[in-house]
Amino acid sequence: MSDSLVSIKGMRDGLLIILDEHFAWETIGAALVEMLQARRDFFRGAKVAVQVGDRVLERDEIRRLKDKLAEHDVTLMAVLGQ
């Protein structure tokens, strides 16, 4: 199920992680962590932008997202909306 919640696309400067905006933020976060753990070698050292669609993230949610990515040696470069 996590593949339908979290999509990955390559970009010139890193990866674009696209999060499904129709699910609860906690569900998306769990799916993202699952993907990071399952593909640890692929993501190690990556720079990513995260597209959240129409979802509005609070500052604390962005900080937790950044920390969650950093735990897997992934650098958050940008959070993108629609």
C-alpha positions as CSV (number, residue, x, y, z in Angstrom):
1,M,0.0,0.0,0.0
2,S,2.9,2.4,0.7
3,D,3.7,2.6,-3.1
4,S,0.3,4.1,-3.7
5,L,0.8,6.7,-0.9
6,V,4.4,7.7,-1.7
7,S,5.8,8.0,-5.2
8,I,9.4,8.7,-6.3
9,K,10.6,10.6,-9.4
10,G,14.2,11.4,-10.3
11,M,15.1,15.0,-10.9
12,R,18.3,16.7,-12.1
13,D,19.4,17.6,-8.5
14,G,17.9,14.7,-6.6
15,L,14.6,13.0,-6.0
16,L,11.0,14.2,-5.9
17,I,8.9,12.4,-3.3
18,I,5.2,12.8,-4.0
19,L,2.9,12.2,-1.1
20,D,-0.8,11.4,-1.6
21,E,-2.7,14.3,-0.1
22,H,-5.9,12.3,0.4
23,F,-4.7,10.3,3.4
24,A,-4.0,11.3,7.0
25,W,-0.6,12.8,7.6
26,E,0.2,10.1,10.1
27,T,-0.6,7.4,7.5
28,I,1.6,9.1,4.9
29,G,4.4,9.5,7.4
30,A,4.3,5.8,8.2
31,A,4.3,4.9,4.5
32,L,7.3,7.2,3.9
33,V,9.3,5.6,6.8
34,E,8.5,2.1,5.5
35,M,9.8,3.1,2.0
36,L,12.9,4.7,3.5
37,Q,13.7,1.5,5.5
38,A,12.9,-0.9,2.6
39,R,15.1,1.1,0.2
40,R,17.8,2.3,2.6
41,D,20.7,2.0,0.2
42,F,18.8,3.8,-2.6
43,F,18.0,6.8,-0.4
44,R,21.3,7.0,1.5
45,G,22.8,10.5,0.9
46,A,19.9,11.6,-1.3
47,K,18.7,15.2,-1.6
48,V,14.9,15.4,-1.9
49,A,12.0,17.7,-2.5
50,V,8.7,16.6,-1.1
51,Q,5.5,17.4,-2.9
52,V,2.5,17.6,-0.6
53,G,-0.2,18.7,-3.0
54,D,-2.9,20.9,-1.4
55,R,-2.0,19.8,2.1
56,V,-1.0,22.7,4.5
57,L,1.8,21.7,6.8
58,E,2.6,23.4,10.0
59,R,6.1,24.4,10.8
60,D,6.4,21.5,13.3
61,E,5.2,19.0,10.8
62,I,7.9,20.1,8.3
63,R,10.5,19.9,11.1
64,R,9.4,16.3,11.9
65,L,9.5,15.4,8.2
66,K,13.0,16.8,7.9
67,D,14.1,14.9,11.1
68,K,12.5,11.7,9.8
69,L,14.4,12.0,6.5
70,A,17.6,12.9,8.3
71,E,17.4,9.7,10.3
72,H,17.8,7.8,7.0
73,D,20.6,10.1,5.7
74,V,18.3,12.0,3.4
75,T,18.4,15.8,3.1
76,L,15.2,17.7,2.7
77,M,15.8,20.5,0.1
78,A,12.2,21.7,-0.4
79,V,8.5,21.2,0.4
80,L,6.3,21.8,-2.6
81,G,2.6,22.4,-2.8
82,Q,0.2,22.6,-5.7
